[in-house]
Amino acid sequence: MKEKAKGFMFYVAFVASLGGFLFGFDTVVVSGAEKGIQAYYGLSGWLHGFTMAVALFGTIAGALFCGRPAETFGRLASLKVIAYLYLFSALGCALVTNWWALVFFRFMGGVAVGASSVVGPMYIAEIAPSDWRGRFVAFFQFNIVLGLVTAYVSNWWLSGLGLQDDWRWMLGVLAIPSALFAALLYTIPESPRWLVLKGRKSEAESVLEKIGDSDAGVALAQIEASVSESAESEPLFQKKYWKPILIAFFVATFNQLSGINAINYYAPRILETAGVFRESALLQSIFIGLTNLVFTMLGMVLIDKFGRKNLLYVGSVFMTAALLSVAAGFEFKSLGGYYMLFSLMLFIAAFAMSLGAVIWVLISEVFPTSVRAKGQVFGSMTHWTWCALLTWVFPILVESGLSVPTFCFFALMAALTFAFAMKLPVTKNKSLEEIQRELT
């Protein structure tokens, strides 16, 4: 890839991945705000859980309904709408005084997160050269984690300023990067594969040349051939697509049922339960987030060198051991808060370089162009459905004294990831068209 084109491709991936940053920030910022929200509105345990989970119901709706607009109006146009949803959600959450209005704007933010998890990775996968696709799509995951860490730091900093209703500032500060994301989207091109799908071949070739494809004409011909093999719009659920469907389902299922978002959303509460003071718990959540960030970066570097399968093999072993250690920490309180912190950080590290780095890459690359939007919707829907259920149920399980069996279940799911990896096809350094031929 020529240096100029390589630089432009990095820029395109950076801009598109800002949706991932907002995704990460929005999903965990509520972990610092949740107690303030409960106190301000006087919420019961049930309504508090619903307020926490409503954004996740929004993610399901966003993931479910964004596929058609992405197919009809384009990946880029859809990303622009998503950016404005993030912006209005952040401003609304910061300014409203009515609980129902808060629920509405949290739901809107969830819609943006769900749609972003579909359209962002899909756009990057379709525009990136095959030998860089893994790390560019993984850059989306990196930005999710960067957003997560930024939210933890922001929450910790704002909680120390002594502001009245500091939870409003925690939720509202997301408006700044949302506005930046919306502005920068006007500086990048549309997906070349979507352009071919709509018969705009000259525009597609121009984009391929701009991103540094070594032979834009040949790449265009391959894309045209893959599109011509199937209708522009066809059903996802048919026999020839059963392999990519199962891959998307299982990678999304193991990603969530390993417990990652239960830990992300409730890290301060988990650490408090283990005997760490609230202020220390908020600060130590930052260490968990930084661990996630560092090992996501490692996963980005390794994913195109060692492949998706090998990362899952190694990660599943360490995730299982770490989750069993967390279960032991709940069972034997004498092990202390720092033991729990280390165990959580070990799990986060193993997850970040395996399931965390791999999920959006796999889902975005295993489906053919003609059904990629539908496949991405299916994978994201699976991910967010499990996430919403787990987020609602997890605090109930912990408060009921079921922390040990809960984390043992997470460990079982992490162990099953190893078996899943054994059945996974190799997609490293293959074009999307080559993967399509092998899986369908």
C-alpha positions, 0 to 999 in steps of 0.5 A: 500500500503506498504511503499516501494511500496508507495514511488516508486509509488510517484516517478513514478507519480512525474517523469511522472508528470514532463511532466505537469510541462513542459506543464504549463511552456511552455503554459504561459511563452510566456505571459512575452515574447510576447511584446518582440517578437512583437517588435523584429520581428516588427509584426502586430497585426494579426501576433502577435496573430498568433505567440501567438496562433501557439503553441496552434495549435501545441497542437491540432496536438500533441493531435490528432496524439499521440494516435496511437504511444501511443497505438503502441509503449507504453505510456513510449516510447511516453513520451520520445519522448515528452521530446525531443520535449520540449528540442529541442523546447526550444533551438530552440526558444532561438537561432533562428533569423528568425520569421518563425523558431520561429513559427516552434519551438513554434509549436513543443513545442505545439505538445509536450504540446498536446501530454503530455496532452494525454499521461501523465494522461493516463500513471498515471491513468493506473499505479496508484492503484484505491484508489490513482488514483485521487490524482496521476493524479491530481498531473499532474495538480499540476505540470502544475500549478507549471510550470505556477508559475515557468514561471511567476517567471522566466519572472519577474526575467529575465525582471528585469536583463536588458538583451538584448532580454530577451524574448529569455532567457524566452523561452530557460530556459525550456531546463533545466527541459526538459533534466531532464524529458528525463533522469528520464523517463528511470528509471520508468516502462511501463503501466501494462495495455498497457503491458496486451493489448500487451500480455506481462502479466508477465511484467505487473504482475511484474509492479503491484507488484512493485507499491504495488498492494495488489493482483497483480494476481487478478488485472492482471485477472481483467485487462485481462478480461476488455481487452478481452471484446473488441478488442485491437483496435476498433473505439471510436465513437460507441453507447456503448461509448457515456457516456464517450465521452460526459463526456470528451467533456463537462469537456474539454469544460467547463474547457476552456470556463470558461476563464482560459487560457485567464487569464493565457496567458494574466494576465499581459495585463488584469491587465494593462488594469485594471490600473496596471503598467506593472512591477506590472502586471508581479509581480501580475501575480505571485500572481495569479499563487501562488493562482493556485498552493495552491488551486490545492494542495487542490484539490489534497488532496480533490479529492479522499476524496470528489469526482469529483462531489462535487469539481465541485459543490463548484467550479462552484459557486465561479467561477461564482461569481468571473467572474461576479466580473471581469466583474464588474471591467471592467465596473466600473474602479473606483473599481481599480486594486487591486479589479481586482486582488482579483477577478481574484485570487478568480476565479483561486482558485475556478477553481484550486480545481474544473475544474482544478483538475478534468479534466485530472482525469475524461478524463483518467478514464472514457474510457476503456483500449481498447479505452483509448488512443483514448478517451484521444485524443478526450478529449485533442483535445476538450480542445486544440481546444477551448483553441486555438480559445479563445487565438486568439480571447480574445485579439481582444475582449478586445481591441474592448471594449468587456471585460464585455460581454466576462467575463459574457460569461465565468461566464455563462459557469462556472454556467453550470458546476454545471448542468454538475456535477449533471449528472456526475457518481461517479468514486471515489475509483473505479477501471478502470474496475469497471468504464468501466462496469458502463459506457459502 
